[in-house]
Amino acid sequence: MAFRIHFTFADLAKTRVSHSTYPLQELSIAMRVLRDRTPSTRFGAWRHEVLSRLPATARMAFEMTPSHGWVPDFLAPAAAGDSQELLERVRATPRRRLREEMERVAARQSVPRWSRQLGEDPSVLQRLVDSLSTVHDVLLAPYRPRVEARLEADRSLRARALLHGGMERVLSQLHPRRIRWESPVLTVDMASGMDADLRLEGQGLLLVPSFFGSDAPGIAPDTEPQPMLFYPASSDSPHPDVVRPDAGVAGPSTALAQLLGRTRAAVLLAIADRVGCTTTELSTAVGISVSNASEHATVLRRAGLITTTRHHKAVLHTVTPIGRTLLNTA
């Protein structure tokens, strides 16, 4: 049982990796991860922290987001942009669309009794969006810099794969355990067990990395101008990405003190100028030994100013949003 995506040469030419983040899709995935009882080194601390802060008003949003199954499209739109703006769009969903989408979901699975009033009573939708906004503020907002850093690192990884092996290499390396490329078909094992075929017919495919989608890919086949595949962002890092709240730009003074050295500042600048650069490339750019470049990169990573991802035998460095903000401020 799998979702099979059929490519033509035109589709390969138009397929790309998204440079944008899709916050409400990421939030929907995070809500499912929170409800998953499987022990997780990566998400264990995050689950403990957010569960202790979720208020009772979060219940409505979770009732509409089952661990496995369908989430109405209006509630988790595959759209990029500011989280609050997207939530306001959800709040303005027309009643007719609410009724149609809830009828489709109800035909596939059980839904909360109150959800049948979404297309009739405007106050129900307002309470649901308020609930979703509360969940966003607890589950996603405090972790946004860490999430964006990991997604940026993954995009760098895919750019390197594209440079050295073309789009077919990108497709073959997305997530080998669940996503397999056998030209001209990309086979995706869905957590839902969905069995279907999608023929792109010249549209191409938009590849969207997901931080919280640590295992299961997701597909949005009807989005414009092209279908979207949400795949787990690479976590093949020598330093696992344990999810904790970020301290922010005005972070620990020790980290800033470590950056006062001229060489370390040059290392940070070099990483910012060369997305996904290797340690060897970094040493050449700054004019220091590979071992010194590795040492400086380690300090910067511990300070939260860069992220490090392993790609085969190479280690790739990418500046984080906090690191870039610091450079821009300086």
C-alpha positions in Angstrom: 0.0 0.0 0.0 1.7 3.2 -1.2 1.2 6.5 -2.9 2.9 6.4 -6.4 3.9 9.7 -8.0 4.5 9.4 -11.8 7.1 11.8 -13.4 7.9 12.8 -16.9 11.1 14.6 -18.0 9.1 17.9 -17.8 8.1 17.1 -14.2 11.8 16.4 -13.2 12.7 19.8 -14.7 10.0 21.6 -12.7 10.5 19.8 -9.4 12.1 21.9 -6.7 12.7 22.2 -3.0 10.6 24.9 -1.3 12.5 27.8 0.3 9.4 28.6 2.4 8.0 27.3 5.7 4.4 26.1 5.9 3.6 26.8 9.6 0.0 25.4 9.9 1.1 22.2 8.1 4.0 22.0 10.5 1.7 22.6 13.4 -0.6 19.8 12.3 2.3 17.4 12.1 3.6 18.6 15.5 0.2 17.9 17.1 0.3 14.3 15.8 3.9 13.8 17.1 2.8 15.0 20.5 0.1 12.4 20.6 2.5 9.6 19.5 3.4 7.5 22.6 6.6 6.1 21.0 9.7 7.0 23.1 11.8 9.6 21.3 15.2 11.0 22.1 14.6 13.9 19.8 11.1 14.9 20.9 10.9 13.5 24.4 11.9 16.8 26.2 9.7 18.8 23.9 6.6 16.6 24.7 7.2 16.9 28.4 7.5 20.7 28.2 4.5 21.4 26.0 2.2 19.0 27.7 2.7 20.8 31.0 1.8 24.2 29.3 -1.2 23.2 27.2 -4.5 24.7 28.6 -7.9 23.0 28.4 -8.9 25.3 25.5 -6.4 23.3 23.2 -8.8 20.4 23.2 -10.9 21.5 20.2 -7.9 21.8 17.9 -6.7 18.3 19.0 -10.1 16.8 18.5 -9.9 17.9 14.8 -6.4 16.5 14.4 -6.4 12.8 14.9 -3.2 10.8 15.3 -3.9 9.0 12.1 -6.5 10.1 9.6 -7.7 13.2 7.8 -7.4 16.8 8.9 -9.7 19.2 7.0 -7.8 21.2 4.4 -9.1 24.6 5.7 -7.6 23.8 9.2 -4.0 23.0 7.9 -3.6 24.8 4.6 -0.6 24.1 2.5 0.3 27.8 2.4 3.5 29.7 3.3 3.5 32.9 5.3 3.1 34.4 8.7 1.4 32.1 11.2 -1.1 34.7 12.5 -2.0 35.8 9.0 -2.7 32.2 8.1 -4.8 31.7 11.2 -6.9 34.8 10.2 -7.5 33.2 6.8 -8.7 30.0 8.6 -11.0 32.3 10.7 -12.5 33.7 7.4 -13.2 30.3 5.8 -16.6 30.5 4.0 -19.4 28.5 5.5 -20.0 26.5 2.3 -16.4 25.3 2.2 -16.6 24.4 5.9 -19.7 22.3 5.2 -18.2 20.6 2.2 -14.9 19.7 3.8 -16.5 18.4 7.0 -18.8 16.2 5.0 -15.8 14.7 3.2 -13.9 14.1 6.4 -17.0 12.7 8.2 -17.5 10.2 5.3 -14.0 8.8 6.1 -13.8 8.9 9.8 -15.6 9.9 13.0 -15.6 13.6 13.8 -16.5 15.5 17.0 -20.2 16.2 17.4 -19.7 19.9 17.7 -17.8 20.0 14.4 -21.0 19.5 12.5 -22.0 23.1 13.5 -18.9 24.6 11.8 -20.8 25.5 8.7 -23.8 26.8 10.6 -22.7 28.7 13.7 -19.8 31.2 13.2 -18.9 31.2 16.9 -17.8 27.5 16.6 -15.2 28.3 14.0 -14.0 31.3 16.1 -13.5 29.0 19.1 -11.7 26.4 17.0 -9.3 29.0 15.6 -8.7 30.4 19.1 -7.9 26.9 20.2 -5.5 26.3 17.2 -3.8 29.6 17.9 -3.2 28.6 21.5 -1.7 25.3 20.4 0.6 27.1 18.0 1.8 29.4 20.7 2.8 26.4 22.9 3.9 23.8 20.4 5.6 25.8 17.7 6.3 29.4 18.4 9.0 29.0 21.1 10.9 26.6 19.0 10.7 28.4 15.7 14.4 29.4 15.4 15.5 25.8 15.9 12.9 24.5 13.5 13.9 27.0 10.8 17.6 26.2 11.3 17.0 22.5 10.7 14.9 23.2 7.6 17.6 25.5 6.2 20.2 22.8 6.8 18.1 20.3 5.0 17.7 22.6 2.0 21.5 23.0 1.9 21.8 19.2 1.8 19.3 18.9 -1.1 21.1 21.7 -3.0 24.4 19.8 -2.7 22.7 16.6 -3.9 21.2 18.5 -6.9 24.6 19.9 -7.7 26.3 16.5 -7.7 23.6 14.2 -9.0 20.7 16.1 -10.4 17.0 15.9 -9.3 17.0 12.1 -9.4 19.6 12.0 -6.7 17.6 14.4 -4.6 14.5 12.2 -5.0 16.4 9.0 -4.1 17.8 10.5 -0.9 14.7 12.2 0.5 13.9 9.5 3.0 15.0 6.0 1.8 13.0 4.1 4.4 9.7 5.5 3.2 10.3 7.2 -0.1 11.8 5.3 -3.0 12.8 6.5 -6.4 12.6 4.0 -9.3 12.5 6.1 -12.5 10.0 7.4 -13.4 8.0 6.7 -10.2 8.4 8.0 -6.7 6.8 5.6 -4.2 5.8 7.0 -0.9 4.8 4.8 2.0 2.1 6.7 3.9 1.4 6.3 7.6 -2.3 6.2 6.7 -1.8 3.2 4.4 -3.2 5.2 1.4 -2.9 3.5 -1.9 -3.2 5.8 -4.9 -1.5 7.1 -8.1 -0.7 10.7 -8.9 0.4 11.7 -12.4 2.1 15.1 -12.4 1.6 15.7 -16.1 4.1 18.4 -16.4 3.4 20.3 -13.2 6.4 19.0 -11.3 6.5 18.5 -7.6 7.2 20.9 -4.7 9.4 19.2 -2.0 8.8 20.6 1.4 11.1 19.6 4.4 9.3 19.1 7.7 10.9 19.4 11.1 8.3 17.5 13.1 7.6 15.0 10.3 10.4 12.8 11.6 9.1 9.7 10.1 6.0 9.9 8.0 5.8 11.9 4.7 2.6 13.7 3.7 1.2 14.6 0.3 -1.0 17.6 -0.8 -2.0 16.5 -4.3 -4.3 19.3 -5.2 -2.3 22.4 -4.4 -1.5 25.0 -7.0 0.6 25.5 -9.0 1.9 22.0 -8.3 1.4 19.2 -5.8 3.4 19.1 -2.6 5.4 16.4 -0.9 6.2 17.0 2.8 9.2 14.9 3.7 11.1 14.5 7.0 14.0 17.0 7.2 17.3 15.3 7.5 18.4 14.6 11.1 21.5 12.6 10.1 23.6 14.9 12.2 26.6 14.0 14.4 24.9 16.1 17.0 21.2 15.0 17.3 18.7 17.9 17.3 17.0 17.7 20.7 14.1 20.1 20.6 14.2 22.7 23.3 13.0 26.3 23.5 15.5 28.8 22.0 17.0 31.5 24.2 16.7 34.2 21.5 19.2 36.6 20.0 20.0 38.2 23.3 21.3 34.7 24.4 24.0 33.8 26.8 26.8 36.3 27.3 29.3 33.5 27.1 28.3 32.7 23.5 28.8 36.4 22.5 32.1 36.6 24.3 33.3 33.6 22.3 32.5 35.4 19.1 34.7 38.4 19.9 37.7 36.6 18.5 38.6 37.7 14.9 39.0 34.1 13.6 35.8 32.8 15.0 33.9 35.8 13.6 35.5 35.1 10.2 34.4 31.4 10.5 30.8 32.5 11.1 30.9 35.0 8.2 32.2 32.3 5.9 29.4 29.9 6.9 26.8 32.6 6.3 28.3 33.3 2.8 28.5 29.6 1.8 25.2 27.7 2.6 26.0 24.1 3.6 29.8 24.5 3.4 32.0 21.6 4.5 34.7 21.9 7.2 37.4 21.6 4.5 35.8 24.4 2.5 35.5 26.5 5.6 39.2 26.0 6.4 40.2 27.1 2.9 37.9 30.2 3.0 39.3 31.4 6.4 42.8 30.3 5.9 43.1 28.0 8.9 43.7 24.3 9.4 40.8 21.8 9.1 41.1 20.9 12.8 40.9 24.6 13.8 37.9 25.1 11.5 36.2 22.1 13.1 36.9 23.5 16.6 35.5 26.9 15.8 32.5 25.4 14.2 31.9 23.3 17.3 31.8 26.4 19.5 29.5 28.2 17.1 27.2 25.2 17.0 27.1 25.0 20.8 26.2 28.7 20.9 23.3 28.1 18.6 24.7 30.2 15.8 25.2 27.4 13.2 23.7 24.0 12.6 25.7 20.9 11.5 24.4 18.1 9.3 26.2 15.0 8.1 26.0 14.1 4.4 27.8 10.8 3.7 31.4 11.5 4.8 31.1 15.3 4.8 29.9 17.6 7.5 27.9 20.6 6.3 27.6 23.8 8.3 24.7 26.3 7.9 24.1 29.6 9.8 21.0 29.7 12.0 18.5 32.5 12.0 20.0 33.7 15.4 23.5 33.6 13.9 22.4 35.6 10.9 20.5 38.1 13.0 23.7 38.6 15.1 25.8 39.2 12.0 23.2 41.7 10.6 23.1 43.5 13.9 26.9 43.7 14.1 
